[in-house]
Structure formats: structure tokens, C-alpha cells
Amino acid sequence: MLTVRREMIEGVRQAARKEDLYPYLQSAVELEHATIPPYLTAMFSLKAGTNEEIRRLIQSIVVEEMLHMTISSNILVAIGGSPQINTPVFIPKYPGPLPRGIGGPDFIVPIERFSLQLVHDIFMVIEEPENPIPIKTFMVGEEEYSTIGAFYQAIQEKIVELGNGIFVPGSEKRQVQKWFGYEHLFPITDVAGAVKAIEVVVIEGEGTSTDPFQSPGDPAHFYKFGEIYHGKRIIPTPDGGYAYAGAPVPFDASGVYPIRPNAHIDDYAPDTQARVRVERYAYSYSSLLNALHKSFNGEPDNIDVAIGLMYELKVQAVSLMSTELGDGSGMTAGPSYQYVNVQGGMGPAAD
Amino acid sequence: MSYLSTPRLSFNGYFQADVSTINNDVRFYDSEKFKPQYQMSSSTGVSPNGGWAPEGTGVFRLVGCRITGGWLDGAPVKLGEDPAIGLALEDSDQRVAGKLVDLDPQQQAVSEIWGMALRLTDDKNRAYLRGQYGVAAFINLWLRQQQASAPSDQQLAAVYQSVLEGVTWDDLGGSRLLEALRAATEDGLLSINFNAYAYGRDPSIPRYTLGRITGTIGPGRASEPCHFVLGRQLLAKMLPNGVSPAFGVYNLQCEVDAKRSTVTADFGNSLQITNASGDLADSGELSLAVLKLPQVDDGAEVNVADVAILGPVPYQEPDWYFTTAGVVTYDYSSDSWIRDNIAGQPLVVLKTLDDGNYRVVIQESLGGLYARADQYVYRLDPGQTENVRFYATRYGAPIAAQIAATVNNDGMGGAGTGQKIPDIPVPDIGVPASAIQYLSTVDVPADGRPGLLAVSAAPEGPGNPRGYIDGQLYGIGYSLSDPPLPANYNANDWNFISVLIFDRYEVPEVPTWYADIRPILVQYGNLYPIMSHHVVDLGDYDSVVRHANITRFAFALPVHDANSMPVTRDLSMARRLTILKWFDRPGPDGLPIKGEPVPAALTAAAPREETAPVELQLDPLQRAGKTEFLLQLQAKKKAEQGD
């Protein structure tokens, strides 16, 4: 279970005006985004034609993280704020802790290829709900920490308290509304809408306290990662509980690109294929953030352009991750999530 | 007004053309006979194969391009003298990169850049200026690089000229050069020209799918052509191979500015290079001059009295090419003979001989006459008409003229590669001739406005003459008929118009997967495995339905959008509408309608074949590329002449 510094919750609770909520909603946007690079990397590292089931499970989670990022941004927009997405600090430093101390300073999130250990040690920890079922029971965290669920709950309560007056009339025209389906993504114009939207975020991420499924047949993130780790789908058991005892979720360890973990652009020598491709990927990711920033700052239809960039990233990841480093390590190139403004890699001396 | 005007910026760096090579052989469009091995790389040694980059994405982008020099107020601007020098010339930072698109597997010599946006940037400003690159095809393809620096290097080079449209300017950071450019340009345009060369095709080298780029940005104006300079055209006499100039220097264009008494010449795609580093070959001492004689033979020797020298071509100065893109401005204000005569006497490039005389290595089009279609690549749906804009000049000045338009299919056709695939016929092109309609002449007015040639696709379309591939290719040749061209005129063989006319197709009332959609999409799935393996398997109903939102979205985008599908821009409007209708009219189960499998015989007619395809002996890595396409055309031409 990931922890949130108690002062974050306190900060939300002490908010007197809607403006006081802006930094916390910005934090929510950053937190939802922070999981995307590690999940994407793990998913892209699965070779085409292998590990299909695992890929689909991770993809469904990544898409929902994008939805949650969108919802958090829309709430911020709905009360008059401006999500800040196109800045170098928006992307966490990997490997490193999550934004705003979430998870504590010792919880280090890496960028690395898919492995069962990565799923267990990192992804399941990120997604672990307050009351995981059926394996664990609630344990009280350290005094100065609370949970992400509690953080969202505090935001929810504060919005209820501040009331409908904090919603900017007409802001729904500035909210992103496409691609996720109305059931999950709807205009937020009042307290009721915001409360419902936050519930979508929490339930998709954590499930409810009694049911690991966010909707029939669709487990919450923690349990999906559990399915991957345990190699079986989750099913109800006759005793009223749940078990990882359903259809197999097979893992073929040979179907993973052996990418260099936690790479930075400068780790790759100039004038190499790997360097050119790593820079290109980082550039496309940066362009994606630029496009998202625009989408949440007055041009919601620009989300279409962002979607195009997401698909381009997917294709670029293939050429990147199949590029052998040729340094005797046996590894291939791994992505770097750095915010860049130019793409290079080939110098004047290259031939 | 063009990139040769003042002020201008020079840039240098790399480009990536991450093309897919499976679609370089027309026979791979035959979906019924397609084999998985056609998706394998030539480096596997399998034959036939999908060429040297079967998993290409089609992306065209700039890599590490920087502004390396400029020209302002009659003088060069160098690094440190203006903040513009050193800025990065980058692609869009807001959307996906542009795409490089062949017109057709049987016309690969006019590859166009679609959907590219450019900006000038540095750490301080994300975009000093932005503009959308107007779709443009390369021209003047020639054998520029004398030696391969790596196996299967692309030694052919070419040039792209276009405009940046909808240019927006930000705070210019105190750059006089950029301020002057903003003041000089009109209509929200900039003129941009770049030379592409040293393209690498060996998968093991860093330069794989990358080439070098050196170019120029200058002011633009909507009333002038976008894809060539309305100026002085020097045309090389070519060797029989069609891609080597007889005297070493290739076609170039110049702009005379009578007010400033300057000539600006672009040698950027005219001088041979020895290797992929772009080192210019030793071509001796070269200079630009005005010929005092009416005209001479190409390669003729002239003496000092016959010419007025404008100045040297300083190509041997270090870094000259990378900091000027080969563009030189000559000031003739102090030479009264040139001032009085440059408007009516030919420009020539001279090579100094040992005896002090000169050899004319390239000269202005004879009589100063020149006719050019601005845009020379068209895609037409049945019943559609486009107006081709023609310009005619004498020594760079617009003239009233008549241009004759004729059938010219010499620059297209063939299989695209010389691989041996006996069971798939190579379609003939240019038939039926009745599917394309245009008048045989076009009148160009004297006032500099273009003459328009309406080119129409017959409403009934070509009638699927190529069977397994949609539509038909038509070439339109053109030349001045009035005034007539002098004998020995070196026409530029690349000056013809390539037209792809799509087949007529009725959008079905109720499109189904098997009958209507699969035949279209399975072909894309075969030809673009990067798409089918990693995004959506276009040959598979379940995959397409699972990705229905994104697939429908991409097919609905306008062709100019960088995300538009197909990347190859070779889908007719009727078939596009069919795909969209299929998505939009689901069956009772809420899914797009699958329908019943259709017997293969009903899906495609056999193409009308061309004469037996010519096989070539090539290094495996050379397979599927411009070189092979050209060699095939030459071999075909030779075979036809022998008949």
C-alpha cells in the first residue's frame, strides 16, 4: 500500500478556497502520470506475438491511468485551474520516488523491462488498496502517512464542503471528453460530478473494500497485476472469497526485450543507432506531454493529436528495444523519459 | 522571391526517412499471392524478400539540424554574429513527425513529404517561428556520391523545394536576421529548399535510414511557384545513364536581383561528393559567369574574352557547403557590361583549364527558355479535376508562351525491384489512355501568372487495369512549343507530371468485412508489418474491431494530417468512405458487419501485363530502392527500344 504524507491530506483539509486545492489536484495529475512510464516500458518490452494476455492486462491498466490523469486534470480545469504538464519537472526522475513523496522516499520506481519481480515489488505496491482482498487485511500505517485513497477522499470531501460555487461555468468546454467513453469520462460541472469522477479513479485503481472487481470481469489494477504475478486469473471461490485460480496468464520469459534499465540519453554514445532512437523516443514522449498540456489548457480536441503520438511511441518502442547495444552486455536500448526540446544523436563527425 | 533572396538562413544536419520497403515491389500488392517471406529483410538472404527496411514506419524527420549561417544586407552572417545562427531546426514538438510517401510502387521517383511541421528553437524559446511544410516531392535525382561509405549506400541525391505555410513568429530574441526575414516575406510563407544525400541503407551502420540534409530558408510569396525558383535555370547535358551530368556539374537555379545587382546561385545539389560525409569532390576551379556569346555546345572551351566572370564557386573553402548550403551571392554592381547584359545573356559555370581558358561545364537553358509545372505529383479520384500551374520564362523573366502537354510514361512503370517473382505479373501503366483527360496545350500569360492545365480523371475511372493494385499511373510530359526550343536543348528528364488515378468504386449500401473491407486492409497489413504486428492487424477482423476507435479515427483524418491513415496516401475517397461507413453501420451485435467469405477469383481481376519484367543483378541490400527502380526503368526502356 502506497502512503501519502499526512501533510498532503492536512493541506487538502485546510483548503479555504478553490485555489488552495489547485496544487493538490496538480499533484494528483502528476501521481497518475508517474505510473505511466514504468507501466508503458514494461508493456512495450513484451515482444510482439508473445505474452499477449499480459500485454492486454497492462494495457488496460495504462489506459485507465491515462483516464485518471484526464479526470484529475478535468476536475482542476472545472474549478478554474490549469494543469501544468509540459515542464521538465512533470516527469519524475527514474529510478526514483513518486511525486510529492508519495510512497515515501525509499520506494524507488524504476524504468525497466517486464519481469514478474517488477510486477510484484513495484507495480503491485503502487496499486495496493487499503484493504486488499483476499490476501491481506488493513494495517495501520505509520503516523505521519496516509493512503492515496485517503488523499482522494480528502479532495472529494473538500469539494463537497466548498460546494457548487467553485465550478467555473462553461469549463466543460475546456475539459477533455473523448476516447474513454461517457461512463468513465463525463463533463464535471458540479460537486456531484466531481465526486462521481473521483470514485471512478479510486474504484478502477483499488476496487472496493469487498470486491476486487471494478466491474464484472474487470479486476481493479492491483488484482490485475496479481493475476500476472500469480499466472492465473482471479475467480470467486465457493467460500465467498477470491483466488488466483482461473484461466492461466502465461509468461514466456524469452518474449521480453532485454532492455537497458533506467537509461538516460547520455548513457548512449553519440552517433549510434541506439542514441538516435532513444532521443527520438524521448522527443515523442515530450511532444505527447506538450499535446496533453494543450488539450487541458483550452484545446480539448487536441487530445486526438496526443492519441496519435501515443501510437507513434508504441511503434518507436519496437525499433528502440530491438536495437542491440553491441557492448557485450547482451542488452538492447531502453527508453529514457526525459523532457527534451530537440532530437539529435548524430554529430557533424558521424558518417 | 524565394529561398535565394535576401535574407536567408542555411541549415545542416541529418534527416531520417524510415521508409517501409515492402511496398517497393508492385507485385507484393497482390494479396492473394503474398507470402510471409516478403516481409523479411534482404539482410536475411531470403529471396524474394521485403527489401532493406520491411519494418519501416514511413516517418520523415530532421535529426540534429542547426542553422549554420545566414545572409543579410549583402554579407554572410556567421556563428556568433546573430542569435539565429546555431538555433535548432526541428520538427513539430506538438504532434507526430511527417511521413515520406511514394506515389506508387511503379513511380518511386517523386517521394513526397507529408505532414511535416518545422520550427526554430533553442533552450530559450520553443519556437521563434513555426510553419507547416507544404507537401513536396523531390526532384533532380542524380548520382551525386561517387563512392559508397558503407555497403549499399544510396549514392543518388536529390532536392526538395517547398514552402512553410501559416508561419507564426514569436519574440525573435534580438535576431536581426530573423527580423529581416519576417519583414521580407509575404503571405505567411517562407521558401525552403534542401538537398538530401548520403542516405544509409545498411542496417548495421549508425546512418541506417538516415541521410544528410543541407538547405536554405528564405522569404516567400504566394504569387510565385512553391517548388522551383522563377529564375535562371542551368541544365546539364546528361550521360546516357540519365543520372550523371556529362561534365560533372548538375542542374542549378539562380535568382538575379537587378535592384541589388546580384546573382544568387544554388550549387547545393550540383557538386559531386566523394563520400557520405558530404566531402565535395575536386571538380577543379569553378566560377559562375555570364556568357558573352549567344550559346555554345556543352563542354565547349571558351576564352577570357567570351565571358564575364561573376566570381568563383568557393566550394573548396572548409565548411563552405555546410554553412551556406552551396548558395552563393555574386555582386556585379561594379561591372557595367554585366549590368547591361545579364538579363539577356546565358549564365554558365566554368571550369578553369590549364591553358587559362575555360570549359563550360553547365549552361543556362538554351535561349534562356524554360517551362515548368510547379506541382508535379497528383492523386485524382474519378471525376476529379486539378489545375496544374505552368510557368514559362526567358532568362528568368515571365513570357507569354504555349506549352505542349503529351503522354510521357517513361519515368514510371516496372516492378519496382528486379526480384524474380514469376507467378505475379507486373501491370502495365498508362492504360487505358482514356481515363485521363487534358488539353494538348496550355497558354501561359506574359504577366507572370501561371497557365493552368486542367487534368481530369474520367468519371468512370481507369477500370482497375492493374488488377491487384488500385488505380493507374499516367505521365504527362511537357515542353515549350511557342516559342520553340532550340536544337540540342537539354530538357530536364524529371520535368514531367505524375498522376495516379484511382479506380471508380461504388460505396456499397451495406459494406461487410469480407466483401469490402478486408480486400483493402489486408493489403496494408501485408505491406506495413510495423502496423500489423504492433498496432492493429489490418488483415484480421477481430483485431480491427478491437481497435475500431483508433482505426476509424485515423482513416477519417484529412490526408494532410500527419496521423492520417494510410500513411501512404494511396486510398481513394470512395474506399475511404466505405471503410468509415463500415465502422459507422454496425450489425445487430453492435459490431461492424463481418459478412461471408468471398471466393478469391471475384476479388481481383488479372492485370494487363507489361512486357516481361527485367531482372537485375544487385547486391542484396540494394534491393528495393531508388537505384533499383531507376535501373529497372532504364533496362525496360532499353528492352523496348530493342524490340
Interface residues (C-beta under 8 A of the other chain):
Chain A: A48 G49 W179 D271 T272 Q273 V276 R280 Y283 S284 S286 S287 N290 A291 K294 D304 V305 I307 G308 L309 Y311 E312 K314 V315 Q316 V318 S319 N341 V342 Q343 G344 G345 M346 G347 P348 A350 D351
Chain B: N12 G13 Y14 Q16 D18 E55 T57 V59 R61 L62 V63 G64 A88 E90 D91 S92 D93 Q94 R95 V96 A97 T121 D123 R126 S149 A150 P206 R207 Y208 L210 N275 A276 S277 F322 I530 M531 H533 H534 V535 N549 I550 F553 A554 A562 N563
